[in-house]
Amino acid sequence: MGGTLAGLGMAAATLAWRARRQVRQLQARNRDLHERDQHLKLALWASGEQLWDYDLRTRRLRWMLADELAPASAEITMVNREEGDPTIHRDDLPQVMRRLADHLEGRSAVFLSEHRMELGQPGQWHWVRARGRVAERGADGTPLRVTGTARDISVHRRADAERRIASEVLLNMSEAVGVLDRNLHFVWVNPAFTRITGYEEAQVLGAPLRMLDTGNEPAALLEQRLQAVRQAGHWSGDNWQRHREARKSSATCATTWCATSMVAAAST
């Protein structure tokens, strides 16, 4: 009888030990999952990316994103939503479907696309950059789910369009335009600059602004103009300018209207 009781006691102790071990393992897994969730939340919040998961069987799209307006990491809230097939602009849809098919059929390692999607209010189209991979396959290798990230790049697209327009204006305007660095060396000139001064772009890039000096104006006057640019950010007025051919012949120098402005370097 005593042996039986001792055996039962040992069995109970073993079961209790196993139960405590399972509880500790479960707690450890829960801590790991919580830490992973926190890392994911921080990554989405800091990067501005959205996590998406598309089920190819049910044609349902799930989104997960962090509230970017949260002032601190401790106050981040996650937003989850689910919808049917995403609303992609009809002009972009054929390209998106081609790229998705290329990835699903193994012709591309990653699904990459920039396209317009209807986010928020109906009719409000946002440019999105999406990247994803097949995350689950069936027993026969058929893709079942595609998972990835997406970012709203509407602001960047508008900025790129504005830069292209500005570039076209500078290239086609009749006035000579030159861009100089902080040391007053040329870094860019437009075609009109070549037409007016006679200098090709390759001849002036990296060269100092003084290469256009005629010698007809005192150095102190030139320094006053540069000082005005540094202090006020701009200067305009008549300026003597040497044409390239004036260095080779008796061609005269010309007086031209010059406007100079200081601008901040563009961020990338």
Stockholm file with secondary structure:
# STOCKHOLM 1.0

chainA/1-268         MGGTLAGLGMAAATLAWRARRQVRQLQARNRDLHERDQHLKLALWASGEQLWDYDLRTRRLRWMLADELAPASAEITMVNREEGDPTIHRDDLPQVMRRLADHLEGRSAVFLSEHRMELGQPGQWHWVRARGRVAERGADGTPLRVTGTARDISVHRRADAERRIASEVLLNMSEAVGVLDRNLHFVWVNPAFTRITGYEEAQVLGAPLRMLDTGNEPAALLEQRLQAVRQAGHWSGDNWQRHREARKSSATCATTWCATSMVAAAST
#=GR chainA/1-268 SS CHHHHHHHHHHHHHHHHHHHHHHHHHHHHHHHHHHHHHHHHHHHHHHCCEEEEEETTTTEEEEEEECTTCSSGGGCCEEEEEESSCCBCTTTHHHHHHHHHHHHTTSCSSEEEEEEEECSSTTCEEEEEEEEEEEEECTTSCEEEEEEEEEECHHHHHHHHHHHHHHHHHHHCSSCCEEECTTSBEEEECHHHHHHHCCCHHHHTTCBGGGGCCSSSCHHHHHHHHHHHHHHSEEEEEEEECCGGGGTSSCCCEEEEEEEECCCCCCC
#=GC SS_cons         CHHHHHHHHHHHHHHHHHHHHHHHHHHHHHHHHHHHHHHHHHHHHHHCCEEEEEETTTTEEEEEEECTTCSSGGGCCEEEEEESSCCBCTTTHHHHHHHHHHHHTTSCSSEEEEEEEECSSTTCEEEEEEEEEEEEECTTSCEEEEEEEEEECHHHHHHHHHHHHHHHHHHHCSSCCEEECTTSBEEEECHHHHHHHCCCHHHHTTCBGGGGCCSSSCHHHHHHHHHHHHHHSEEEEEEEECCGGGGTSSCCCEEEEEEEECCCCCCC
//
